[in-house]
Amino acid sequence: MLLNKTRLGYTNRSQKCNMENHSTSDIIIISGNSHPELAESVANRLGVRKGGCSVYHKTNRETMVEIADSIRGKNIYIIQTGTKDVNNNIMELLIMAYTCKTSSARSIVGVIPYLPYSKQCKMRKRGCIVTKLLAKMMCKSGLTHIITMDLHQKEIQGFFDCPVDNLRASPFLLQYIQESIPDYRNSVIVARNPGSAKKATSYAERLRLAIAVIHGEQKEAESDEVDGRYSPPCIPRSRTMDVPVGVPAHPAKEKPPINVVGDVGRYDRRCSVIRCCRRSSQGVWGLQNLRSGDTRPALFRRTAAN
């Protein structure tokens, strides 16, 4: 009977405990110098021992990473966030990930609460999308999974070649407001600009509070100002055609002069008077030959337009 239950998927309590211990022993948490206290809190909450990883800088400011434990076939979680020393935080993360990759780790998960350079996710004039560059570097270093929170734009997840979990901090903020602010029912959720009105509306609906939006002219950065160097040029479209200032007016059409071909001084020769064709609403001015004997130009006849 016990054998049949085992085949059907039933296991006893001792086997289940062994499976949990085995899965927990495969997890190793390491961190850099950005927030070691956060890594300690996560390890204590999960009941997992923090892995031995030493990250330091040499005299020439190069980053060195040394992992003391064996990580072959293990699931590695690297906890590293963005701080004021953001460039060193990025290099520490990349070197730690590549070290785990070359040490034959099973999976490398990057836990990045604040993704650096996430605000540079749009094209600037004569610039680049830095977030895409950082995403490519993370994937090439060996990260197989990214866990982050509240990205500046949701579309940033498309820059990565690995799965990305974009977690939200709103449940914790709502819980903090409800538990830490006694009279929060008399509060108002304020959006600092129209761009953040959607998020403020979400908070206000869940807390059942009023909402206010600060609307004003947003000052553009110097890098966002239009200076005519965009490609293609930004041309405002209008339903009517306006002549800009500085463009000369189109000159009026004038009749071309009469060109005389041949010798009109002798009466025994034939000559031709040629006038350029000019199309108009009345018709086409054609050609007429003058015989010798009369050197005065005759009137041109007008023919119908083709």
C-alpha positions as CSV (number, residue, x, y, z in Angstrom):
1,M,0.0,0.0,0.0
2,L,2.8,2.4,0.8
3,L,4.5,1.6,-2.5
4,N,1.3,2.4,-4.4
5,K,1.0,5.8,-2.6
6,T,4.6,6.6,-3.5
7,R,4.0,5.8,-7.1
8,L,0.9,8.0,-7.1
9,G,2.8,10.9,-5.7
10,Y,2.3,10.6,-2.0
11,T,5.3,10.9,0.2
12,N,5.7,10.7,4.0
13,R,6.8,13.6,6.2
14,S,10.4,12.5,6.5
15,Q,10.8,12.4,2.7
16,K,9.2,15.8,2.4
17,C,11.6,17.3,4.9
18,N,14.6,15.8,3.1
19,M,13.4,17.4,-0.2
20,E,13.0,20.8,1.5
21,N,16.5,20.6,3.0
22,H,17.9,19.5,-0.3
23,S,16.3,22.4,-2.2
24,T,17.3,24.9,0.4
25,S,20.9,23.7,0.4
26,D,21.1,24.4,-3.3
27,I,20.5,28.2,-2.7
28,I,23.5,30.4,-2.1
29,I,23.0,34.2,-1.5
30,I,25.9,36.5,-2.2
31,S,26.1,40.3,-2.3
32,G,28.4,43.2,-3.1
33,N,29.1,46.4,-1.2
34,S,25.9,48.2,-2.2
35,H,23.7,46.9,0.6
36,P,25.1,44.1,2.7
37,E,22.5,44.6,5.4
38,L,19.7,43.7,2.9
39,A,21.4,40.5,2.0
40,E,21.7,39.5,5.6
41,S,18.0,40.2,6.2
42,V,17.0,38.1,3.2
43,A,19.2,35.2,4.2
44,N,17.9,35.3,7.8
45,R,14.3,35.4,6.6
46,L,14.8,32.4,4.3
47,G,16.9,30.5,6.8
48,V,19.8,30.2,4.3
49,R,23.4,30.8,5.1
50,K,25.0,33.7,3.2
51,G,27.7,32.6,0.9
52,G,31.3,33.7,1.4
53,C,32.1,36.4,-1.2
54,S,34.7,39.0,-0.9
55,V,34.5,42.1,-3.1
56,Y,37.2,44.8,-2.7
57,H,39.1,47.3,-4.8
58,K,42.8,47.4,-5.5
59,T,45.0,50.4,-5.3
60,N,44.2,51.3,-9.0
61,R,40.5,51.1,-8.2
62,E,40.0,47.8,-10.1
63,T,37.3,45.5,-8.7
64,M,38.3,42.1,-7.4
65,V,35.8,39.3,-6.5
66,E,36.7,36.1,-4.6
67,I,34.1,33.4,-3.8
68,A,35.2,31.2,-0.9
69,D,32.5,28.4,-1.3
70,S,32.0,25.9,-4.0
71,I,29.0,27.0,-6.2
72,R,29.1,24.2,-8.8
73,G,25.6,23.2,-9.7
74,K,24.1,25.7,-7.2
75,N,21.4,28.3,-7.6
76,I,23.1,31.7,-7.0
77,Y,21.2,34.8,-5.9
78,I,23.2,38.0,-6.2
79,I,21.7,40.9,-4.2
80,Q,23.0,44.2,-5.5
81,T,21.2,47.5,-5.9
82,G,22.0,51.0,-7.2
83,T,23.4,53.6,-4.8
84,K,25.3,56.8,-5.2
85,D,28.4,54.9,-6.3
86,V,26.4,53.4,-9.2
87,N,29.3,52.6,-11.5
88,N,31.1,50.5,-9.0
89,N,27.9,48.8,-8.1
90,I,27.4,47.8,-11.8
91,M,31.0,46.5,-12.1
92,E,30.7,44.5,-8.9
93,L,27.5,42.9,-10.2
94,L,28.9,42.0,-13.6
95,I,32.1,40.6,-12.2
96,M,30.2,38.5,-9.6
97,A,27.9,37.2,-12.2
98,Y,30.7,36.3,-14.6
99,T,32.6,34.6,-11.7
100,C,29.6,32.4,-11.0
101,K,29.2,31.6,-14.6
102,T,32.8,30.4,-15.0
103,S,32.4,28.4,-11.8
104,S,29.7,26.3,-13.3
105,A,26.7,27.6,-11.3
106,R,23.3,26.1,-12.3
107,S,21.5,29.5,-12.4
108,I,22.4,33.0,-11.6
109,V,19.6,35.3,-10.4
110,G,20.3,39.0,-10.0
111,V,18.2,40.7,-7.3
112,I,18.3,44.4,-8.1
113,P,15.8,46.5,-6.2
114,Y,16.8,49.6,-8.0
115,L,18.0,49.1,-11.6
116,P,20.7,51.7,-12.4
117,Y,20.4,53.9,-15.5
118,S,16.7,52.9,-15.8
119,K,15.7,56.5,-16.4
120,Q,17.9,56.7,-19.5
121,C,15.5,54.4,-21.5
122,K,14.7,57.0,-24.2
123,M,16.7,58.2,-27.2
124,R,18.3,61.6,-26.6
125,K,19.8,63.9,-29.3
126,R,23.2,62.6,-30.3
127,G,23.0,60.1,-27.5
128,C,22.0,56.5,-26.9
129,I,19.6,54.3,-24.8
130,V,21.9,53.4,-21.9
131,T,19.4,51.0,-20.3
132,K,19.7,48.7,-23.3
133,L,23.5,48.7,-23.1
134,L,23.3,47.8,-19.4
135,A,20.8,45.0,-20.1
136,K,23.0,43.5,-22.8
137,M,26.0,43.6,-20.4
138,M,24.1,41.9,-17.6
139,C,22.9,39.1,-19.9
140,K,26.4,38.6,-21.4
141,S,27.9,38.4,-17.9
142,G,25.9,35.3,-17.1
143,L,22.7,36.4,-15.4
144,T,19.8,34.1,-16.2
145,H,17.1,35.9,-14.3
146,I,16.5,39.5,-13.1
147,I,14.3,40.5,-10.2
148,T,13.7,44.2,-9.8
149,M,11.1,46.6,-8.5
150,D,9.2,49.5,-10.0
151,L,11.0,50.0,-13.3
152,H,10.9,53.5,-14.7
153,Q,9.1,52.2,-17.7
154,K,7.6,48.7,-18.2
155,E,9.0,48.5,-21.7
156,I,12.5,48.2,-20.2
157,Q,11.9,44.4,-19.8
158,G,12.1,44.0,-23.5
159,F,15.8,45.1,-23.5
160,F,16.8,41.9,-21.6
161,D,17.4,38.5,-23.2
162,C,16.5,36.8,-20.0
163,P,13.3,36.7,-17.9
164,V,12.6,39.8,-15.8
165,D,10.3,40.0,-12.8
166,N,9.1,43.6,-12.2
167,L,7.8,43.6,-8.7
168,R,5.7,46.4,-7.2
169,A,6.2,48.1,-3.8
170,S,2.6,49.5,-3.7
171,P,1.2,46.8,-1.3
172,F,3.9,47.6,1.3
173,L,3.4,51.4,0.9
174,L,-0.4,51.0,1.3
175,Q,0.1,48.8,4.4
176,Y,2.5,51.3,5.9
177,I,0.0,54.2,5.3
178,Q,-2.9,52.3,6.9
179,E,-0.9,51.1,9.9
180,S,1.4,54.1,10.6
181,I,-0.8,57.1,9.9
182,P,-3.7,57.2,12.4
183,D,-6.0,59.7,10.6
184,Y,-5.1,58.9,7.0
185,R,-8.8,59.1,6.0
186,N,-8.5,62.9,6.0
187,S,-5.5,62.8,3.6
188,V,-5.3,63.6,-0.1
189,I,-3.1,61.8,-2.6
190,V,-1.2,64.4,-4.6
191,A,0.5,63.8,-8.0
192,R,3.4,66.1,-8.5
193,N,2.9,66.3,-12.3
194,P,0.3,65.0,-14.8
195,G,2.6,62.1,-15.8
196,S,2.3,60.6,-12.3
197,A,-1.5,61.1,-12.1
198,K,-2.2,57.5,-13.2
199,K,-0.1,56.0,-10.3
200,A,-1.6,58.5,-7.8
201,T,-5.1,57.5,-9.0
202,S,-4.3,53.9,-8.3
203,Y,-3.3,54.7,-4.7
204,A,-6.3,56.9,-4.2
205,E,-8.8,54.3,-5.4
206,R,-7.4,51.6,-3.1
207,L,-7.2,53.9,-0.1
208,R,-10.6,55.5,-1.0
209,L,-9.1,59.0,-0.8
210,A,-9.3,62.2,-2.9
211,I,-6.7,63.0,-5.5
212,A,-5.0,66.3,-6.5
213,V,-2.8,66.9,-9.5
214,I,-0.2,69.7,-9.7
215,H,-0.4,71.0,-13.2
216,G,2.2,73.4,-14.5
217,E,4.7,73.9,-17.2
218,Q,7.5,71.3,-16.9
219,K,11.0,72.7,-17.4
220,E,12.7,70.8,-20.2
221,A,16.3,69.6,-19.7
222,E,19.0,71.1,-21.9
223,S,19.5,67.8,-23.6
224,D,15.8,67.7,-24.6
225,E,15.6,71.1,-26.2
226,V,14.9,71.2,-29.9
227,D,18.0,72.6,-31.8
228,G,17.4,71.3,-35.3
229,R,19.8,68.4,-35.0
230,Y,17.2,65.7,-35.0
231,S,17.1,63.2,-37.8
232,P,14.7,63.4,-39.5
233,P,14.0,67.0,-38.7
234,C,11.0,67.8,-36.6
235,I,8.6,69.7,-38.8
236,P,5.3,70.9,-37.4
237,R,2.4,69.8,-39.5
238,S,-0.5,72.2,-40.2
239,R,-3.7,71.9,-42.2
240,T,-3.0,75.2,-43.9
241,M,0.1,76.2,-45.9
242,D,1.9,79.2,-44.4
243,V,4.8,81.0,-46.1
244,P,7.5,81.3,-43.5
245,V,9.3,84.6,-42.9
246,G,12.4,85.1,-45.0
247,V,11.2,83.1,-48.1
248,P,11.0,85.4,-51.2
249,A,7.7,85.6,-53.0
250,H,7.3,83.7,-56.2
251,P,7.9,86.1,-59.2
252,A,5.2,86.7,-61.7
253,K,5.4,85.1,-65.1
254,E,6.5,87.3,-68.0
255,K,6.2,86.7,-71.8
256,P,9.5,85.6,-73.3
257,P,11.1,87.9,-75.9
258,I,10.7,87.3,-79.7
259,N,13.8,85.6,-81.3
260,V,14.4,86.4,-85.0
261,V,16.0,83.6,-86.9
262,G,17.5,84.3,-90.4
263,D,18.3,87.3,-92.5
264,V,15.4,89.7,-92.8
265,G,17.3,92.4,-94.6
266,R,16.8,90.9,-98.1
267,Y,13.4,90.6,-99.7
268,D,14.2,87.4,-101.7
269,R,14.8,85.2,-98.7
270,R,12.4,83.5,-96.5
271,C,12.5,84.0,-92.8
272,S,10.8,82.7,-89.7
273,V,9.7,84.4,-86.6
274,I,9.6,82.0,-83.7
275,R,7.9,82.6,-80.5
276,C,8.2,80.3,-77.5
277,C,5.1,78.2,-76.7
278,R,3.4,79.3,-73.6
279,R,0.4,77.4,-72.2
280,S,-2.3,79.4,-70.5
281,S,-6.0,79.2,-69.9
282,Q,-6.7,80.9,-73.3
283,G,-4.7,78.4,-75.3
284,V,-1.2,77.8,-76.7
285,W,0.7,80.5,-78.6
286,G,2.0,78.8,-81.7
287,L,4.5,79.5,-84.5
288,Q,4.0,81.5,-87.7
289,N,6.3,81.8,-90.7
290,L,6.7,85.1,-92.5
291,R,7.4,85.1,-96.2
292,S,10.0,87.5,-97.7
293,G,8.6,90.8,-98.9
294,D,7.3,91.9,-95.5
295,T,9.8,92.3,-92.7
296,R,7.2,93.5,-90.2
297,P,6.2,90.9,-87.7
298,A,2.7,89.6,-88.2
299,L,0.2,88.9,-85.4
300,F,0.3,85.4,-84.1
301,R,-2.8,83.3,-84.2
302,R,-4.0,81.6,-81.1
303,T,-4.8,77.9,-81.2
304,A,-6.7,75.8,-78.8
305,A,-4.9,74.0,-76.0
306,N,-4.2,70.3,-76.4
